[in-house]
């Protein structure tokens, strides 16, 4: 295990095993400035992925709506035909 850890982004010394507890030392990866920057980037990526999933879901819903409207029109025409057939008999 490394005794001294450096920020994975900028290379700044972030932890020394002698001055911190073990679990804190192994879990830290970035300095405080880079940590904020990385967190903003992760948040932006999550939001972009959410928007993409929502766009795909909305497109599917809209396609299904069009199909249901077409089916409804066909059924309405069939009902009219059946009523006319009954009226002529």
C-alpha positions as CSV (number, residue, x, y, z in Angstrom):
1,X,0.0,0.0,0.0
2,X,1.2,3.5,-0.8
3,X,2.1,5.5,2.3
4,X,1.6,8.8,0.5
5,X,-1.4,9.3,-1.9
6,X,-1.6,11.9,-4.7
7,X,-4.6,13.4,-6.3
8,X,-5.5,11.4,-9.4
9,X,-6.3,14.5,-11.3
10,X,-3.7,17.1,-10.4
11,X,-1.0,15.2,-8.5
12,X,-1.2,17.1,-5.3
13,X,-0.4,15.2,-2.1
14,X,-3.7,14.4,-0.5
15,X,-3.0,11.9,2.3
16,X,-0.2,10.4,4.3
17,X,-0.9,7.1,6.1
18,X,1.0,8.3,9.1
19,X,-1.3,11.3,9.6
20,X,-4.7,9.8,8.8
21,X,-6.7,6.7,9.6
22,X,-6.5,3.7,7.2
23,X,-10.0,3.8,5.8
24,X,-9.8,7.6,5.1
25,X,-6.5,7.1,3.4
26,X,-7.6,4.3,1.1
27,X,-10.8,5.9,0.1
28,X,-9.6,9.4,-0.9
29,X,-8.7,9.9,-4.5
30,X,-8.8,13.6,-5.2
31,X,-7.9,16.9,-3.5
32,X,-10.8,19.1,-2.4
33,X,-10.7,21.3,-5.5
34,X,-10.5,18.4,-7.9
35,X,-13.2,16.5,-5.9
36,X,-15.7,19.3,-6.5
37,X,-14.8,19.5,-10.2
38,X,-15.1,15.7,-10.6
39,X,-18.4,15.7,-8.8
40,X,-19.8,18.4,-11.1
41,X,-18.7,16.4,-14.1
42,X,-20.3,13.2,-12.7
43,X,-23.5,15.1,-12.0
44,X,-23.6,16.6,-15.5
45,X,-23.1,13.1,-17.0
46,X,-25.9,11.7,-14.8
47,X,-28.3,14.5,-15.9
48,X,-27.3,14.0,-19.6
49,X,-28.0,10.3,-19.3
50,X,-31.3,10.9,-17.6
51,X,-32.4,13.3,-20.3
52,X,-31.3,10.8,-23.0
53,X,-33.4,8.0,-21.3
54,X,-36.4,10.4,-21.0
55,X,-36.1,11.4,-24.6
56,X,-36.1,7.7,-25.7
57,X,-39.0,6.9,-23.4
58,X,-41.0,9.9,-24.7
59,X,-40.4,9.0,-28.3
60,X,-41.6,5.4,-27.6
61,X,-44.7,6.8,-25.9
62,X,-45.5,9.1,-28.8
63,X,-45.1,6.3,-31.3
64,X,-47.4,4.1,-29.3
65,X,-50.0,7.0,-29.2
66,X,-49.9,7.3,-33.0
67,X,-50.5,3.6,-33.3
68,X,-53.4,3.6,-30.9
69,X,-54.9,6.6,-32.7
70,X,-54.7,4.7,-36.0
71,X,-56.2,1.6,-34.5
72,X,-59.0,3.7,-33.0
73,X,-59.8,5.2,-36.4
74,X,-59.9,1.8,-38.0
75,X,-62.2,0.5,-35.3
76,X,-64.5,3.5,-35.6
77,X,-64.8,2.9,-39.4
78,X,-65.5,-0.8,-38.8
79,X,-68.3,0.1,-36.3
80,X,-69.8,2.4,-38.9
81,X,-69.7,-0.3,-41.5
82,X,-71.4,-2.8,-39.1
83,X,-74.1,-0.3,-38.2
84,X,-74.8,0.3,-41.9
85,X,-75.0,-3.4,-42.6
86,X,-77.5,-3.8,-39.7
87,X,-79.6,-0.9,-40.9
88,X,-79.9,-2.3,-44.4
89,X,-81.1,-5.7,-43.2
